[in-house]
Amino acid sequence: MNDVKEKSWEEFRGTGLLWMMNSILHLFGWAIVYEVEDGGVQKVYPARVKYRGFDEKSNTEGYIKVSEYLCGNIEELSKEAHE
């Protein structure tokens, strides 16, 4: 079994995990910045930020995405955890 499967930034962001990681990083004044131009990811980098947290709409969307990701992948995640 291949232990590492490369994924796109779009897929990672679509799971809600980028939002979740940034929610944690904001506590420390950091964020992962994701720049998109012409429909594609141009650059991803860590940055120092002054803001803390997201607005209610972004949080609601983030929780929905993470919940949907977990619902769709829980069997595989559980299997991998037990390997």
C-alpha positions as CSV (number, residue, x, y, z in Angstrom):
1,M,0.0,0.0,0.0
2,N,1.2,3.5,-0.8
3,D,1.3,5.5,2.4
4,V,1.3,8.9,0.7
5,K,-1.2,10.0,-1.9
6,E,-0.7,13.5,-3.4
7,K,-3.8,15.6,-3.5
8,S,-4.6,19.0,-5.0
9,W,-5.0,22.2,-3.0
10,E,-8.5,22.4,-4.4
11,E,-9.4,19.0,-3.0
12,F,-7.9,19.9,0.4
13,R,-9.8,23.2,0.5
14,G,-13.0,21.5,-0.6
15,T,-12.9,19.2,2.5
16,G,-13.0,22.2,4.8
17,L,-9.7,21.2,6.3
18,L,-7.9,24.4,5.2
19,W,-10.6,26.4,7.0
20,M,-10.1,24.2,10.1
21,M,-6.3,24.5,10.1
22,N,-6.6,28.2,9.7
23,S,-9.1,28.4,12.6
24,I,-6.4,26.8,14.8
25,L,-3.5,28.9,13.3
26,H,-5.4,32.2,13.8
27,L,-5.0,31.6,17.6
28,F,-1.3,32.1,17.1
29,G,-1.6,34.9,14.5
30,W,-0.8,32.6,11.6
31,A,-2.7,31.4,8.5
32,I,-2.1,29.4,5.4
33,V,-2.8,31.7,2.5
34,Y,-4.3,30.2,-0.7
35,E,-4.0,32.5,-3.8
36,V,-6.2,31.7,-6.8
37,E,-5.9,33.4,-10.3
38,D,-7.5,32.4,-13.5
39,G,-9.3,29.5,-11.9
40,G,-6.2,27.9,-10.5
41,V,-4.0,27.9,-7.4
42,Q,-1.1,30.2,-8.0
43,K,0.6,30.2,-4.6
44,V,0.1,28.7,-1.1
45,Y,2.2,30.0,1.8
46,P,2.2,30.5,5.6
47,A,1.7,34.1,6.7
48,R,1.4,36.2,9.9
49,V,-2.0,37.7,10.3
50,K,-3.6,40.2,12.7
51,Y,-7.2,38.8,12.5
52,R,-8.5,36.0,14.7
53,G,-11.2,33.7,13.4
54,F,-13.8,33.8,10.7
55,D,-17.2,35.3,10.3
56,E,-20.3,33.2,11.1
57,K,-21.1,32.4,7.5
58,S,-17.5,31.1,6.8
59,N,-17.6,29.0,10.1
60,T,-21.0,27.5,9.2
61,E,-19.7,26.6,5.7
62,G,-16.5,25.2,7.2
63,Y,-18.3,23.0,9.7
64,I,-20.6,21.7,7.0
65,K,-17.7,20.8,4.7
66,V,-15.7,19.1,7.4
67,S,-18.8,17.1,8.6
68,E,-19.5,16.0,5.0
69,Y,-15.9,15.0,4.5
70,L,-16.0,12.9,7.6
71,C,-19.4,11.3,6.7
72,G,-18.0,10.4,3.3
73,N,-14.7,9.0,4.5
74,I,-15.2,7.7,8.0
75,E,-14.9,4.0,7.0
76,E,-11.6,4.5,5.2
77,L,-10.2,6.7,8.0
78,S,-11.2,4.1,10.6
79,K,-9.6,1.3,8.5
80,E,-6.4,3.3,8.1
81,A,-6.2,4.1,11.8
82,H,-6.3,0.4,12.6
83,E,-3.7,-0.7,10.1
